[in-house]
Structure formats: structure tokens, C-alpha cells
């Protein structure tokens, strides 16, 4: 945790509170709200004010600010901003997914459309490699591997620059919610490893093994 995490949280909490004072906010750096209390929230903000603290400390530019709107358990809006690059990825339910660089016009993005049997580009964590990840990727024909920090990995899948992102180990809901919304609108899915089930966005912390994986909507049954 850094002072930057706290300051980012304070700014986001204040600005969203001014914009929509009746919508509650759950943030990694905010007060702890028990699941039994927030399970009755129909709509709320889910925020990671600084995703990729290690990347921030290393000054490699690969940290992000993640803001999602959760509507009845689904991530309906997602924004991921990369401050150092001045790049934003964003999506809203049934409104498609976009990438915007600086003040340029937003460009629609989408997943690559490859099947799991095709040669794939895999993206993995720069800071959290594991033996489980290596074993999992052995199931596929991986023609290229790349690494990235924070939620940039999800964005790479959403814009078709990578095809699959496996993540094993503790993962919190604010780590994935904004990227999940963007990925869905880009044509991908975020699923629990070993099942066809979409990962829920409001069931408390994710502490099991999860797989973030691109599957083309029209070919998901293949």
C-alpha cells in the first residue's frame, strides 16, 4: 500500500459521490463492507484505485485505475485507465468496448476470435508467475507469450493482442470487475478454471483458482 493508493481512492470516492451520491462504493482502499450488508446493493461502484502497486513502485508504467459499475451482480460498466500512457479502455453493457489514446477518437476493440485449439498468444502476470500457470498453458499450443502488469493483461485480451490470460491464486473482485465488463463487450469471457461458468462480480473475494480466457461468442460451444 502506498500514499498514491490512498490519494487515488480519496479522489475517486469524492468525485463519484458528487456525481451519484445515492450509489454506494466498494473500494480496495475504502472501508470494509461485509458481504452480508452489500449483497443487497442492486447497483454499486467497485473500484481499485491503483491496480499494480508493484508496477507503480518499479516505475514501469504498467499500473492502472479500475472503476466498475455492478448492476445486480453483473459488471455493467468498466473503465481501466493507464495514467502513464494516457490510455483508457472502457465499455458499457450492450454498448461495445473501446480504447482511447489521449484525446484521440475512441476506437472499438474486440477479442481475436481464435478457438482454444488454434495457436494462441498467452499473457501472464509480470509479478505473479506460478507453476500452476505453466502447467495450465501446456494444454494449449502457445505460439507466443507476453507479460504485463495490473489489469493491462485483461485489456490485451479484450483488444485481441493476446488470446488467453490464466490467473491462479488469490484474486479480489476489484481486480477483475472493470476488466470483466470490458472483456464481455469485446466478445470474451471470464470463467472459473475447469468450469464453463462466468465469474460472479459480487460474491465477495475471489480466493480460488480462476482463469481469464478469451472465447469468441459465436464459437464458445466449439
Secondary structure by P-SEA (a helix, b strand, c coil): ccaaaaaaaaaaaaaaaaacccbbbbbcccccccccccccccbbbbbcccccaaaaaaccccbbbbbbbbccccccbbbbbbccccbbbccccccccccccccccbbbbbccccccccbbbbbbbcccccaaaaaaaccccccbbbbbccaaaaaaaaaccccbbbbcccccccccaaaaaaaaaacbbbbcccccccccccccccccbbbbcccccccccc
